Amino acid sequence: MTAAPTVTSPPSSAVQLSFVVPAFNEEALLPACLAAIRAEIDRSGVQAEVIVVNNASTDRTPEVAASTPGVTLVNEPVKSLVAARRAGYEAAQGVLIANIDADTQIPVGWIDHVMTGFQRDTSLVAYSGPYDYYDVPLHVRYMARAFYAIGFCTYAFNKHVLGVGSMIQGGNFVVKRAALEQAGGFSDTFQFYGEDTDIARRMSRVGNVDFTWKLMARSSGRRLRGDGVFMTALRYSTNYIWATFFRKPFTSAWNDYR
């Protein structure tokens, strides 16, 4: 029987927005992620909390998180991105849950776009945007932009023509807590690949799921370097199709690049 996640947290108050940051061996990149989130919270004035989910790390990730002011540390012993997201979600108190990966940095104005988007469209249940890969060569960044452009066209066709779901970028998306509960929460069918597409598909039955270039975030391109641009695109595209039409991942294993 799996041990339940343990939680240590500072005092809290009414929360509008909860940041959930899953982290497996992220001692190197986690500080920059948390600093960007903290700066945005301070700049925007939105009542928010930050939760780091230590997902079976063997490095100093939990120490880094615990020593960061204002951060709630959750320990999830089952090594799984979906399990980590669920553990953070269960510890969160916000009406909106922002899922940000530990190698990702949100830019200035990110919270403003989120709050405005949900205020403007009351049917909006999930909001997401692409990545700008900051640590890869310029030609790789352009290739990634082209891939997103193709993905956006596919998303628009599936959403508005076929009516078979939507698209979100795992590691850079925000959901309404109540809508995620209504959609069935996080699915154990997915552990890594396809988890974001599965959430987008199920939440699109509850309300509007929007993918916008306005919500772009900076992220590490370490997976592009490790797996290669072509293989990364192939894996994500195939799993997008499988999660959308077959409701399961095509790829059950993944490589961790740290």
N, C-alpha and C positions, 0 to 999 in steps of 0.2 A: 504493500500500500504506500502510495507516494505521500511524502510529508507535505503538509499545507504550507503555503508561503508565509514567511514571517515578516512583520512590518515594524519599523521604527520610524517615528516621524516627529517633527516639531509641532507646536501648537498651531491650530488652524482656525479659520473663520469662514464666512460665506465666500464661496468660490464661484466665479463665472466660467473660468477656463482652467482645465487641468492638463498639464503637459505630462505625457507618459513616454519615458525614454528607456527602451529595452537595451541592455548592455551586456555583451559577452566579451570579456577580455578587451575592454575599451579604455584602459587607463591612459593611452596616448591621446586619443581624440575626444574623449568625454569632456575634459575641461573647456575646450573651445565651444562645444555644443551647449553646455550649461551656461557659459558666459554670454553667448548670443541670446539665449532664451531669457536670462536675467535682465540683460540690457533692454530687450523688447518689452518685458513686463514693466520695468521701471519707466521706460519712455511713454508707454501707452496709458499707464495708470489703471489698467484692467486688473481686477482682483483675480489672481491666478495662483496656482500651486505647481510645483515641479516634483515629479516622482521618477526616480531612477530604479529600474528593475534589474537587479544583479542576477543574470541568467546563467548560473553555474560557472561563474568566472574562476579562473585559476591565477589571475594576476591581482593587481591592486585596485581593480575597478570598485569594489565595495568601499574601500578606504577613501578613494577619491570622491565618491558620491557622498559618503557620510560626513566628510570634512568640508563640503561645500555648503555655505550658509543657505538656509531656507529650503533645502532639498530633503524630500522624504525618500528613505531607502527601503525598497521591498526586495526580499530574497526569494527568488523562484528557482527551486532546485532542478526542475525538469528543463533540460536544454532544448528549447523550442521557441522560435520567434512568436508563434501564436500563444503559447503558454505564458510567455513574458508579457505580451500585450494584455492578455486576460487578467493576469495578476495586477498589473498597473491599473487597469480599468476598475477592478474590484476595490482597489484602495483609493481611487479618485473620488472627489466630491463635487466636481464641476458639472454644470449643465452641458458644457461642451468638453469633449475629450480630444486633445491634440496629440497625435501619435507621431513622434519625431525620433528618427534613429540617431544613435550616438555619434555617427560620423557625419552628421548633418548640422548645418548652421542656418538658422532662419535670419533673413535680412531685416533691415529697418522698414517698418510699415507692414510687416507680415500680420501682426495681430490686428491692425486696423482693417486690412482686407478681410480677415476672418470675421470680425465682429460686424462689419458693414454687410458682408455677404449674407450672414444669417438674419440680420435685421431687415434687409431689403426683401428677401425671399423667405416667407414664413414656411414654405413647403420644402426648403432646403434641409436635408438630413445629413449630407456628407459633402465635404468641400476639399479639393485637393489640387495640387499643381506639380509641375515637373521639377527635375533636378538640373542644376548647372554644375558640372563636374569640374571642380576648381584645381585639381592637382594632376591633370593629364594634359598632354600636348594639345595645341589649339585645333589641329585637324580632327582629333578624337572628340573634342567638345562639339565641333560642327557635325560630326557623324551622329553623335548622340542627339543633337537638336533635330537632325533629319529623321531619326528613328521616332522621336516624340511627335514630329509632324505627321508621320505615317500613322502612328498610334492614335493621334487625335482624330484623324479622318475615320479610322476604323471604329473608334469609340462613338463618334457622331452618327455613323451609319447604323451601328448596332443599337444605339439608344433611340434614335429618332425614326429609323426605318423598320428595323427588325423588332425593336422593343424587347431585346434580350439582355439588358443589363446596362452597365456603365463602366467607368474606369476611375481608379484612384491610384496614386503613387504611394506604395508602401513606404513608410518612413517620413511622409510629408502629407498627412491628411488629418482632417478634423471631423468628428461625428457628434451628433446629438445623442446624449446618453439614452434618453427614452426611446429614440428611434432604433438604436443598436439593440436594445433589449427587445423591442418589438420584432426586429429582424432575426432574432435568435442568438445574438451575441457572436462570439468567436467560435469557429467550427474546428473540431479536432481532426477533421478530414485533411486539413492543411497544416503543415508545419513551417513551411518557408515559401517556396514558389507557389504562386497563385492565390495566396491568402488575401492579398489586397483586392484582386478581381472578384473573389468569392464574396467579400464584404460588400463591394460595390454592387454586385448582382442582386444580393438579397436586400440591401438597403434601398435599391431602386424600386422595389415593390412597396416600400413604405412612404417614400417621398422623392424629392429631386436630389440626384447625385451629380454634382458639377465639378468638372475638371477645367481649370483656368490657368493661363500663363501668368496671370497676376499673382499667383501664389507660389512662384518659383522659390526654391531654396538651394543653397550651396551644399554640395555633398562630395565625399571622396569618391574618386573613380577607381578605387583599388580593385573592385570586381572586374571592371573593364580591363585593367592591366593583367589581372590574374587569369581570367577565363578567356580574354580576348574579346574584341568588339563584336565580331561575327557570332561567336558562340554565346555570348551574353544576350545578344538580340534574339538569337534563335531560341534559347531556353525561355526567355520571358515571353516571346510571342507564342510559342507552343503552349506554355502553361496558361497564357491568357485565353487561348482558344479552348483548351480543355476545361478550365474553370468556368468559362462562360456557357459552353454547350454541354459538357459532360459532368459538370459539378464535382470534379476531382482534379488533383494535380497530375500533370504528365510526368514530372520529375519529383521523386521523393527525397533525393539526396542533394546536398549542396556543399560547396567549399567555403570554409571560413578564411578570409584574408585579413590578417592583422599586421 
